[in-house]
């Protein structure tokens, strides 16, 4: 496999897969094994233990030996700094930032490298991805990743294959962000602002683990999300101003589609779901009432049977036959005491 960029040095790998790991030791082997299983074997794996505190991860990385894999230990630096730490030590022409709980398809490197080898204007290659774990869906739906698209949304997954030189030229991952989570998005915007292009392959070649409480959950909600968007708007203000008319038009289209979808949901809710729920409530109340009647009838029937049995016993004891056989029963008790009959 040739490299048209002329950046490869003798003995250096084609790809550096960098894996920061903070308390994710239970998943790390899956990530590493997915790299070792690649059809393109021209790579190195660099793992940094970013100040993990859980015993499992610490023990695992104390003696972590895998092919083509180097492990570093640092104090906790957070994700952007941990990635930059590995970028500075990477020797490959291309970089793949793989999170410790995600996985690559066996042909991931082969197919993404091919695009970068073929077109020097492309600075990163992403793919469609399959979410797994707490959520299972394919993403993204659209494969556009030009600058205007990226200013509005991020369709590029975190393990996109980048030219290492291009990443270094823009200063790597931004360590000044107020929170973790948007480093990948910011890097993609920065790379396209330099005039490069990005590609999203239609193949599903990346597997993204969804976990409750993950960084993805935190950075897309509430004040954290607002802080990150505000930081992004300020940092890339010139680009947002340059594409303002196009962005406003796209936002208006998205808002219109959202309102249509919301109206459809409301129609479904008021026209179908609410009446269905009310009917189910009525049916439940009727079933509860019937059950209560059944319980009452069963209880009354049981009491009546018990009282009838007691009456029969009393009638038997008062009968002439009971009195006549009394001596026989007394003799029987003497010959066969209750303790002997019971087997004691």
C-alpha positions as CSV (number, residue, x, y, z in Angstrom):
1,X,0.0,0.0,0.0
2,X,1.6,3.3,-1.1
3,X,1.4,6.7,0.6
4,X,1.1,9.6,-1.8
5,X,1.7,12.2,0.9
6,X,5.4,11.5,1.2
7,X,5.1,11.8,5.0
8,X,6.0,8.2,5.9
9,X,9.3,7.6,7.5
10,X,11.3,4.3,7.3
11,X,10.0,1.8,9.8
12,X,7.0,3.9,10.9
13,X,3.5,2.4,10.7
14,X,0.9,3.6,8.2
15,X,-1.8,4.2,10.9
16,X,-1.6,5.0,14.6
17,X,-4.7,4.0,16.6
18,X,-4.7,6.0,19.8
19,X,-6.9,4.8,22.7
20,X,-7.3,7.0,25.8
21,X,-8.7,4.9,28.7
22,X,-10.2,6.3,31.9
23,X,-11.9,3.6,34.0
24,X,-13.0,1.6,31.0
25,X,-10.8,-1.4,31.5
26,X,-13.8,-3.8,31.2
27,X,-14.2,-2.8,27.5
28,X,-10.6,-2.1,26.5
29,X,-9.8,-5.7,25.2
30,X,-12.8,-5.5,22.8
31,X,-11.5,-2.3,21.4
32,X,-7.9,-3.5,21.0
33,X,-9.0,-6.9,19.6
34,X,-11.1,-5.1,16.9
35,X,-7.9,-3.3,15.8
36,X,-5.8,-6.4,15.8
37,X,-8.4,-8.1,13.6
38,X,-8.0,-5.5,10.8
39,X,-7.5,-6.6,7.2
40,X,-4.9,-3.8,7.0
41,X,-2.2,-4.7,9.5
42,X,0.1,-1.8,9.0
43,X,-0.6,0.0,12.3
44,X,0.5,0.7,15.9
45,X,-1.8,0.9,18.9
46,X,-1.1,3.5,21.6
47,X,-3.0,3.3,24.8
48,X,-2.9,5.8,27.7
49,X,-4.2,5.1,31.1
50,X,-5.5,8.6,31.8
51,X,-5.3,8.4,35.6
52,X,-7.9,5.7,36.1
53,X,-9.1,5.1,39.6
54,X,-11.1,1.8,39.4
55,X,-9.1,-1.3,40.4
56,X,-10.1,-3.3,37.4
57,X,-8.6,-0.8,34.9
58,X,-5.5,-0.3,37.0
59,X,-4.8,-4.0,37.3
60,X,-5.4,-4.6,33.6
61,X,-3.0,-1.9,32.5
62,X,-0.3,-2.8,35.1
63,X,0.6,-5.8,32.9
64,X,-1.1,-5.2,29.5
65,X,0.8,-7.0,26.7
66,X,-0.8,-7.1,23.3
67,X,0.7,-7.2,19.8
68,X,1.7,-3.8,18.3
69,X,0.5,-2.2,21.5
70,X,2.3,0.4,23.7
71,X,0.8,1.5,27.1
72,X,1.5,4.9,28.8
73,X,0.4,6.0,32.2
74,X,-0.4,9.6,33.1
75,X,-2.3,11.6,35.7
76,X,-5.9,12.4,34.7
77,X,-5.7,15.0,31.9
78,X,-9.3,14.6,30.4
79,X,-10.0,13.4,26.9
80,X,-8.6,16.1,24.7
81,X,-5.3,16.3,26.5
82,X,-5.0,12.5,26.6
83,X,-5.5,12.3,22.9
84,X,-3.0,15.0,22.3
85,X,-0.5,13.1,24.5
86,X,-0.8,10.1,22.2
87,X,-0.9,12.2,19.0
88,X,2.5,13.6,20.0
89,X,3.9,10.1,20.3
90,X,2.2,8.6,17.2
91,X,4.4,7.7,14.2
92,X,1.7,6.9,11.7
93,X,0.8,8.9,8.6
94,X,-2.9,8.6,9.7
95,X,-4.6,8.8,13.1
96,X,-7.6,6.9,14.4
97,X,-8.8,8.0,17.8
98,X,-10.7,5.0,19.1
99,X,-12.5,5.3,22.5
100,X,-11.8,2.4,24.8
101,X,-15.4,1.2,24.8
102,X,-15.9,1.3,21.0
103,X,-15.0,-1.2,18.2
104,X,-13.9,-1.1,14.5
105,X,-15.2,-3.4,11.7
106,X,-12.3,-5.6,10.4
107,X,-12.2,-3.6,7.1
108,X,-12.3,-0.2,8.8
109,X,-8.7,0.8,8.2
110,X,-8.5,-0.8,4.8
111,X,-11.4,1.2,3.4
112,X,-10.7,4.5,5.1
113,X,-7.0,4.4,4.2
114,X,-7.9,3.8,0.6
115,X,-9.8,7.1,0.4
116,X,-7.0,9.1,1.9
117,X,-4.4,7.4,-0.3
118,X,-6.4,8.2,-3.4
119,X,-7.2,11.9,-2.8
120,X,-4.7,14.2,-1.0
121,X,-7.4,16.9,-0.6
122,X,-9.3,14.6,1.9
123,X,-8.2,15.3,5.5
124,X,-10.5,12.8,7.2
125,X,-12.7,9.8,6.4
126,X,-15.6,8.8,8.6
127,X,-18.2,6.0,8.0
128,X,-21.7,5.1,9.0
129,X,-21.8,3.5,12.5
130,X,-23.9,1.0,14.4
131,X,-24.8,2.0,17.9
132,X,-25.0,-0.8,20.5
133,X,-25.6,-1.2,24.2
134,X,-28.3,1.1,25.6
135,X,-29.3,2.3,22.1
136,X,-29.2,0.5,18.8
137,X,-29.6,2.5,15.6
138,X,-27.6,3.4,12.5
139,X,-26.1,6.8,12.2
140,X,-25.8,9.2,10.4
141,X,-28.8,9.2,8.0
142,X,-27.2,11.7,5.6
143,X,-23.6,11.5,4.4
144,X,-22.8,15.2,3.9
145,X,-19.9,16.6,5.9
146,X,-19.1,19.9,4.2
147,X,-18.3,22.9,6.4
148,X,-21.9,24.4,6.5
149,X,-23.2,20.9,7.5
150,X,-20.6,20.6,10.3
151,X,-21.4,24.1,11.6
152,X,-25.0,22.9,12.3
153,X,-24.5,19.3,13.3
154,X,-21.8,16.7,13.7
155,X,-22.2,13.6,11.4
156,X,-18.6,12.5,11.8
157,X,-18.0,9.8,14.4
158,X,-15.0,10.1,16.8
159,X,-12.9,7.3,15.3
160,X,-12.7,9.0,11.8
161,X,-9.3,8.4,10.2
162,X,-7.3,11.7,9.9
163,X,-4.1,12.8,8.4
164,X,-1.8,13.3,11.3
165,X,0.0,16.2,9.7
166,X,-3.4,18.0,9.3
167,X,-4.3,17.4,12.9
168,X,-1.0,18.8,14.1
169,X,-1.4,21.8,11.8
170,X,-4.6,22.9,13.6
171,X,-3.2,22.3,17.1
172,X,-4.8,18.9,17.8
173,X,-7.8,18.5,20.0
174,X,-8.9,21.6,21.8
175,X,-8.0,21.4,25.5
176,X,-9.6,24.7,26.4
177,X,-13.2,23.6,26.0
178,X,-15.4,24.2,29.1
179,X,-16.5,20.6,29.1
180,X,-15.5,17.3,27.5
181,X,-17.5,15.9,24.6
182,X,-17.2,18.1,21.5
183,X,-13.5,17.7,20.8
184,X,-14.2,15.6,17.7
185,X,-16.7,18.0,16.2
186,X,-14.5,21.0,16.8
187,X,-11.5,19.2,15.2
188,X,-13.6,18.4,12.0
189,X,-14.7,22.1,11.7
190,X,-11.1,23.3,12.2
191,X,-9.8,20.9,9.5
192,X,-12.4,22.0,7.0
193,X,-11.7,25.7,7.7
194,X,-8.2,25.1,6.4
195,X,-9.7,24.2,3.0
196,X,-9.6,20.4,3.4
197,X,-12.5,18.1,2.7
198,X,-14.1,15.2,4.6
199,X,-15.8,12.0,3.4
200,X,-18.4,9.8,5.1
201,X,-18.5,6.3,3.7
202,X,-21.9,4.6,3.4
203,X,-20.5,1.3,4.9
204,X,-21.2,0.5,8.5
205,X,-17.6,0.1,9.7
206,X,-17.7,1.5,13.3
207,X,-19.5,0.3,16.4
208,X,-20.3,3.0,19.0
209,X,-21.2,1.8,22.5
210,X,-24.1,3.7,24.2
211,X,-23.9,3.7,28.0
212,X,-26.1,5.6,30.5
213,X,-24.1,8.4,32.0
214,X,-21.5,8.4,29.2
215,X,-19.8,11.5,27.9
216,X,-22.2,11.6,24.9
217,X,-25.2,11.7,27.3
218,X,-23.7,14.5,29.4
219,X,-22.5,16.8,26.6
220,X,-25.8,16.8,24.6
221,X,-28.0,17.9,27.5
222,X,-28.8,20.9,29.7
223,X,-26.3,23.6,30.5
224,X,-23.3,21.6,29.5
225,X,-24.6,21.4,25.9
226,X,-25.4,25.2,25.9
227,X,-21.9,26.0,27.2
228,X,-20.3,23.9,24.5
229,X,-22.4,25.4,21.7
230,X,-21.6,28.9,23.0
231,X,-17.8,28.1,23.0
232,X,-18.1,26.7,19.5
233,X,-19.9,29.7,18.1
234,X,-17.3,32.1,19.5
235,X,-14.3,30.0,18.3
236,X,-15.6,29.6,14.8
237,X,-17.4,32.9,14.6
238,X,-15.9,33.8,11.2
239,X,-17.3,30.6,9.6
240,X,-20.7,31.1,11.2
241,X,-20.9,34.6,9.8
242,X,-19.7,33.6,6.4
243,X,-22.4,30.9,6.1
244,X,-25.1,32.7,8.1
245,X,-27.7,32.9,5.3
246,X,-27.3,29.2,4.4
247,X,-27.3,28.1,8.0
248,X,-30.4,30.1,8.8
249,X,-32.2,28.6,5.8
250,X,-31.2,25.1,6.9
251,X,-32.2,25.8,10.5
252,X,-35.6,27.0,9.3
253,X,-36.0,23.9,7.2
254,X,-35.1,21.7,10.2
255,X,-37.5,23.6,12.5
256,X,-40.3,23.2,9.9
257,X,-39.6,19.4,9.7
258,X,-39.5,19.2,13.5
259,X,-42.9,21.1,13.8
260,X,-44.4,18.7,11.3
261,X,-43.1,15.7,13.2
262,X,-44.4,17.2,16.4
263,X,-47.8,17.8,15.0
264,X,-47.9,14.2,13.8
265,X,-47.0,13.0,17.2
266,X,-49.7,15.1,18.8
267,X,-52.3,13.8,16.3
268,X,-51.3,10.3,17.1
269,X,-51.4,11.0,20.8
270,X,-54.8,12.7,20.9
271,X,-56.4,10.6,18.2
272,X,-55.2,7.1,19.0
273,X,-53.1,6.8,22.1
274,X,-55.1,8.7,24.7
275,X,-58.4,7.0,23.7
276,X,-56.7,3.7,23.8
277,X,-55.3,4.3,27.2
278,X,-58.7,5.4,28.5
279,X,-60.3,2.2,27.2
280,X,-57.5,0.1,28.8
281,X,-58.2,1.9,32.1
282,X,-61.9,1.1,31.9
283,X,-61.2,-2.5,31.1
284,X,-58.8,-2.7,34.0
285,X,-61.3,-1.2,36.4
286,X,-63.9,-3.7,35.1
287,X,-61.5,-6.6,35.6
288,X,-60.7,-5.5,39.1
289,X,-64.4,-5.3,40.0
290,X,-65.0,-8.8,38.6
291,X,-62.0,-10.1,40.5
292,X,-63.4,-8.7,43.7
293,X,-66.8,-10.2,43.1
294,X,-65.1,-13.6,42.4
295,X,-63.1,-13.4,45.5
296,X,-66.2,-12.5,47.6
297,X,-68.2,-15.4,46.0
298,X,-65.3,-17.9,46.6
299,X,-65.0,-16.8,50.2
300,X,-68.7,-17.2,50.8
301,X,-68.7,-20.6,49.1
302,X,-65.8,-21.7,51.3
303,X,-67.5,-20.6,54.5
304,X,-70.7,-22.4,53.5
305,X,-68.9,-25.7,52.8
306,X,-67.0,-25.4,56.1
307,X,-70.2,-24.8,58.0
308,X,-71.9,-27.7,56.2
309,X,-69.1,-30.1,57.2
310,X,-69.3,-29.0,60.8
311,X,-73.0,-29.5,60.8
312,X,-72.5,-33.1,59.4
313,X,-69.9,-33.9,62.1
314,X,-72.2,-32.6,64.8
315,X,-75.1,-34.6,63.4
316,X,-73.0,-37.8,63.3
317,X,-71.9,-37.4,66.9
318,X,-75.5,-37.0,68.0
319,X,-76.8,-40.0,66.0
320,X,-77.7,-43.4,67.6
321,X,-75.1,-45.3,65.6
322,X,-72.4,-43.1,67.1
323,X,-73.6,-43.9,70.6
324,X,-74.0,-47.6,69.8
325,X,-70.4,-47.9,68.4
326,X,-68.9,-46.0,71.3
327,X,-67.7,-49.1,73.3
328,X,-66.1,-50.6,70.1
329,X,-64.2,-47.4,69.5
330,X,-63.0,-47.4,73.2
331,X,-61.7,-51.0,72.8
332,X,-60.0,-50.1,69.5
333,X,-58.2,-47.2,71.2
334,X,-56.9,-49.5,73.9
335,X,-55.6,-52.0,71.3
336,X,-54.3,-49.4,68.9
337,X,-53.3,-46.2,70.6
338,X,-53.1,-43.1,68.5
339,X,-49.3,-42.9,68.9
340,X,-48.9,-46.4,67.4
341,X,-51.4,-45.7,64.5
342,X,-49.5,-42.5,63.7
343,X,-46.2,-44.4,63.4
344,X,-44.4,-42.7,66.3
